[in-house]
């Protein structure tokens, strides 16, 4: 019996192996003649339902397959016409009237103002639909379609970022028929949308296949298909790119990006990024009702100490040593230079340069005396300046950063010890319970910086019960609050940008956070496949993960070779190897089984 | 000449005349199986209890952890906690959890907004395929190599095959997987990349029989990695249990009868040595499942391991709990099966 099993296993194994080698022989090319771009992503789609999806990969696919009221302009990143072709505002800034464009859904039905009305009302009224973009309608009083082409949004308060609404507009006729919004997976193919592409196939944790939308109001994209292919680990994705399984991958870390240096077929796309990395300083954390919380070191409540820490950090060295030079040292605050309209850079007196001597001087003058061991104490002599630095576990970059900071702070008489925390504990201690001195942090900023600025508002501090709304600093500053309210109501973009710059200046000089650097946007693509692509913004911008659909809309690629050419061309080598492997395996299995037979026959004699 | 049934010599050897217990055999068997089944049910119950408390020991508030980097008002957070059932007292949460689990309701994923059981159902197929094929190959390879090694005990073949298997056993799964992927999927120097770099199927997969070949093509590297890191345990078990048999009198007898060496091994020694091995094959299913988690991560294989790994990164506690319980239950079921099967296969156990 056992021997029979063994033989069965051997046979099935042989069959399997033969089958394995076979596809290499029969090179099928269903893509022949089509222009296809295959994009690798290292994040799985969480949901195809635009009311639920929160991950970047999902919201990107939605950006490419649905229309929005507005889209960031490809040059200036300012809101420009998308499904809304024009708009007007009432004098009090509360009533917005949008004229909806004459466009078509991918199933041929016209796009109307009623579709937009249905979409916004769903987010406003259905709890389950708030998941993805709930905050975007918080300030909406009502949304009504007064006719097929006119949408009226009434706001509770003036809101400058009204035009940056991130909600994709869905077809009412499809979604009303689909029933419960929260339970709708939105996987009836093809998915009806009005963007440049239409999702025609989706396999969970594997890929999404998008086809150019021929009825798109701007005109059909240059390529025929866009495949979004999921890799669980970035190293495998890089291997896929090198081999040509994928053509393009974005959002890379420095090591993976650098591993492809010198490859003639690959373009290393290295541009200013949308993220700011900064230190969060516990300057006296308080809850939303102004009660102290946590165990932050008292010295950090002194702005002079925070200033001295800032002087002790060599940001240039951090960029070179920690980020392999693939970042920009931060002489500003939480808005990266990529957003040139809103970016503020410290100059003249404001500028805090790397200067340990100055740092020591500030601390000496403020009465923090150095002890015999070289460590400073509080002016009252009670407590030494021994600080904790909270970072995440298993983040080599943060480890390295901690080593540099520890060295520099030692030079100014401050001891820094590193605490590694897993991500939930980290979030809790640095965002809610205030059990930290200095922590690593960072934020990816949208074209409109309102969201990142709001993370430093008083109202974002946690409640006494340790609950709350996501502060990034426990900051609560009258000047900052006043400026925030001003920018909300300022509908003139230039004026508003000035106010936003003042807010960054306040953050820079008061230092509840100290910006370290702005990591670059690192992407790779194959130039033998992708012939042209326009980033956003057009000058040195982002390809994947930015807002809007410009890069995927403008991308052009080489058409896949015809079936015959493929078989005669480069793919013959794997074919031959496959054949050889198949023959060897089948042969070996055959010999093995035959020998068994023979020996059995011998025994039976 | 006639040769007795494969298992008979050992049974006689170890247990002596079997007549005394033959009367109560079937009843005893049922009782034994029931006892083991009871043990399994108890173990699963303990897993359910342990799961609940273990996942609540993880520091941090799940609602906060999940919404990290997403600014939410306190009201929205409260709503989220309510949805997760975190607002109730711990005891009530526990009772809810147990009752729901007994109804096979493993909760709803926070991240996917879908029942955990559905998510698991979708992923179970690919994992069974990978782990199943991997297990069959690893067991066959391990037993075959183990037999060879033991029979040529101390020889060059023994040292070589045992050494290789132990090296592979010690290698981190993730590292080996990545290495194989770099070499055989991406291609290095003169070695062309003939295997896919990811997943169970590509875009535009063919239909019908060609689809089976297509999946098989994707299966090669993940399967190879899995086999490489787990087959050593089967080799070692087979080797040591065969070594035990080699010194037995019945083997000497068989040799004395003038049987060829090959036959002594295949017809007498190996069948007896297989008995403890069979149990271990089942008992070590847990290791294979564990290996599958890492392998799936390297090759983006859309199975349970990937689901678990992603849930940890979320962190999506409902999915973590669900997958954890399902994997534990699978191992317990396998172990119980092994116990019962061993009982059926090996008369020596029945007598004790």
Interface residues (C-beta under 8 A of the other chain):
Chain A: X1 X2 X3 X6 X9 X10 X12 X13 X16 X19 X20 X22 X23 X24 X26 X28 X30 X31 X38 X44 X46 X47 X49 X52 X54 X127 X128 X130 X131 X134 X135 X138 X182 X183 X185 X201 X203 X204 X205 X206 X207 X209 X227 X229 X230 X231 X232 X233 X235 X236 X237 X239 X240 X242 X243 X245 X422 X423 X424 X425 X427 X428 X431 X432 X443 X451 X454 X455 X460 X463 X466 X467 X468 X469 X470 X573 X574 X577 X578 X599 X603
Chain B: X6 X58 X59 X60 X61 X62 X64 X65 X67 X68 X69 X70 X71 X72 X73 X74 X76 X77 X78 X79 X111 X112 X113 X114 X122 X133 X136 X137 X139 X140 X143 X144 X178 X181 X182 X185 X186 X187 X192 X193 X194 X196 X197 X198 X199 X200 X201 X202 X203 X204 X206 X210 X212 X213 X214 X216 X217 X219 X220 X262 X263 X266 X270 X271 X274 X296 X297 X298 X299 X300 X302 X306 X309 X310 X315
